[in-house]
Amino acid sequence: MRVQWYRIRKTLRQPQGGFLAIGPRYPGVLSYDGLVALFTHPGDAQWTEVVPVEELEEAPEEPHRRRRWK
């Protein structure tokens, strides 16, 4: 099992009390059948969320920061 970075799509219906938010990147593990990804809360390993692959976008790299010229 390999950890990959994902973004949550805007179409995901958030469960009550879920920790995932739309926009930021989260480390997740893809299931063996490739249908869902498992996300674990960084502060509490018992708090996990399962998200269907249709609601995810792969986000392998952080966006490049723009240079500001003086």
N, C-alpha and C positions, 0 to 999 in steps of 0.2 A: 504494500500500500504506500502510495507516494502522496505527499502533501502538495497541493497546487493552490494557486491564488485565484479567487473568483470574485466577481461583483454580482450583487443581487439586482435583478431587473425590476423595473417599476411595476410590473404586472403581478408581482408576488403579493398575495394576501397575507399580511402579517398575523401570526397567532397572538393571542392575548399574552402579554408578558414576555415576548420573544426578544432576544438581544441583537438580532441581525437588523441592520439598517440599509436602506437603499443608498448606493453611492460608494462607500468605502470598500476597500479590498479586504477579503477575509481568507485565511488559510483553511482549506477543507480537504477531505479525503473522499475520493470517488468510490462508490460501492463496486463490488466485483462484477455485477451485471451492468453497470454503467448507467443506471436509471436515476439514482439519487446521490447527493453529496452530503456528508456528515460534517457539521461544524461544531466545535467544542469551545465553550467560553474560556478565554484565557485565565480568568480569575477563579473559576470553579469548574473542575473537570467533569463533574456530574451533570452540569447544565449543557445539554446538547440540542441541536436543531437539525432536522433532516429536511432537505430542500430538493424538489425534483430538478433534473438537469435542464428542463425547458425554461426554468426561472433563473438560470445562471448565465453569466458571460465570463469567459476566461479572461483573466487580467494578469498575464505573466510578469509584466514589468511596471514599475511606477512611471507615470508620465515624466518626460524630461522637463526640467525647470527652464524657464526662459531666462536668458541672460539680459541683464539690464545694463545698458551702456551709459556711462556718465558723460 
